[in-house]
Amino acid sequence: MRSDKTPPIDNRTITFSRKLLPFLIANIAFSHAVFAQDVTSEIEEKAVPAATKKLASVLVTAQKRAENIQEVPSTITAVSGKDVDEKQVVLSTDIERLAPNLSSQGGGRTGKPRWFLRGIGTNDPNQNQDGPLAIYVDEVVVGLQQLQSFPLYDLERVEVLRGPQGTLWGKNNTGGAIHYITRKASFNKEGYSKLTYGSYNTRIIESAFGGAIIDETLAGRISVYNESYDGWAKNIVTGDEGPSLKDQNIRVQFLGNFSPTLDTQLILTTREVDAGPSPAYVVGATTLPGTDITQVDPQGAINQGGTSYIPSYGNNPTVYSDYWAGDGYDTKTDNSATLKVNWQLGANTLSSVTGYSTRDADSLSLVGVPLDTTLHRISATALLDSQQVSQEFRLTSPKDQKISWILGAYHYNLNAKNENRSARFAVGTTREQYIESSWDQEATSNALFGNVKYKFSDKASITLGARYTEEKKDITETALTVTDTATSNRVTFVSENGWYLPGGVRILPAFSAVTAVSKDNTWDEFTWDITPEYHFNDDVLGYLRIATGFRSGGFNQAITNGDIVETKPETLTDYEAGIKSAWFDGQLTLNTAVFYYDIKSLQLNIQRAFLNTSTNTYTTSAAGESDGTVKGIEVEFNALASVNWRVGGSLGYLKSEYNDFIYYIGGGGPFDASGNDFYRTPEVSLRLDTDYTIPLASGNIILATDWSYRSRIYHNATVQNDPLQETPGYWIGNLRASYETADGNWTFTGFVNNVTDKAPVFLRQIANPNTGTQPNNISAPKTLGLQVNYKF
């Protein structure tokens, strides 16, 4: 823990920036000595005459083989690295703009994203829980959800795989998988340097360079990404703008072709993030007696410590509203290594994917409330450390034979521990309180899997997949809460700014006993899928799919009534039919899928205020479960309306419902929420995007826009008759204009993201009777910027 309230961030940031500077200078300098070359990508456009131009041929590896997306009998959205760059898709979570029935609200740079795909996701605040949607980077799962929000740079493509993917993808899951594939090293000397400047003093420096180290034997590539901004809302305590950010990344890759039968890829990454205090708006609120409906004070008045405070934003904060927070820091350091080996064994290929990653996170928030108020004066610290190791082996037969197959084995281990401490200081009628808690969890998963495809003819085939998974988790948790009373001064703090240091908290021995509880369990499951497919002709593929998925049980990260709450495993069966088609000689692709999910023991976070009359305290959240169903349709299209005009879009429509949703909270119940919609699941999601190229003698002008729509979502699984616990439907639109030189080396772009300045609330929980407030977290506002990109 740091020894003062002001973190030594700047020195470390300067040191890291100096590491980046030589690479940027070298990349730019070298660019004048090489010829422009095309970047090798697995999403490429075939060289055809302009008059007969077709859509790009998209190759994906969703089935662990390079295949044209139109020939894969599964619902997949593929986004090229070029589209990620051009559409200003900055974060991993921004990919929701480009895929139907996908959302990833919240998280920012340092928090846990709320991923939902076809209604399957988690609203659980527990950091130790696995999500039902698996996130992969270069075939390695990102197990800790806090790590799943990261910047996208030097990217080859993104694949969004909908429905259970447990058969071929490492970590079993129920909701689907999102795979981010970085741009590989190659033996061609090429690279780029990109500079972006935008609203709120946003500065992004991005660059990559690679080529042969030893001709035809060893190649390398280095990529750097450095982003910072100052924020858009004023902190009335410190006078600073927030949220602020510094996010610095380096990726180094090596590609080795050491023999005609052996190739390897080594990927090394490091990342340092420093985020300042984020705006979190609270309004004074209670729950209407006899209901679960939120009653907000007309002026948003917050009653704490015996007095009332009316915030400047009243009861309706916006993204630009002033907020209050104390000094502090939120820093994270991530490191990872991935080794991929492919060894040709006769006609078959043996593949190995080894992953290792770590995270060290440290945060401190000091007291920060408006002057002359009796608002709760709270300070908190948190530490998190994690280590993940994964190993996958696959033996793959050639694809073009009557029977093709894949056999594999998988191992995954995640060790993570978290320590939290908070201090509430006396003010007005509020008494001092000290809380500490921790959890230390190890999760291990082992699996055997296989996949076989049998071709009845050139048109008809069937694919069968199977997997056996065994997962074990063990956890130890501790908890201590000490609160002063009117007659007993049980806890004493040295000072508000030094309480977290060694010796900063003094507790009377009679109240210093820490509760410790340990628990473990093992779950196993056999999952399978079957996919018949039929090629009606070269341009139309039809398929049916039945697939099952499994998400192991887990443990709540807080001790409740002297015990650790355990959640049951979640299972899902997907019944799906789809058609993929190409029209007008490849100038239009149209893909449609309909599906029905049958879910058992869906793991849920329960939010409801329940008063325990024996202790006169409220419980506001608990773990729960429910069965459920989801039925829906998805349509995606891409079209060349003319040689220079491209149009794309998608539609997702869902109907979801909880079944047998009986739950308990704080000793109360049973309560019944059967028939409610799935939370954070819009019924309708739309995407429309288009770009038009205007050819000039000196180059091209490209005008582009993309728009996405999400219908109403509920923030709460149990309370769905409260307008304050839902977000109405909204559109988000983005505009871009670019000039590209004739040689393709230089591109100058102006952009506006969130052009209508729509900033919806992404988290609005129930009113907390213990604090008399309701929290509101709001999405980012409109941003404008200019960008220069030089390729060499």
Disulfide bonds with the S-S distance in Angstrom:
none
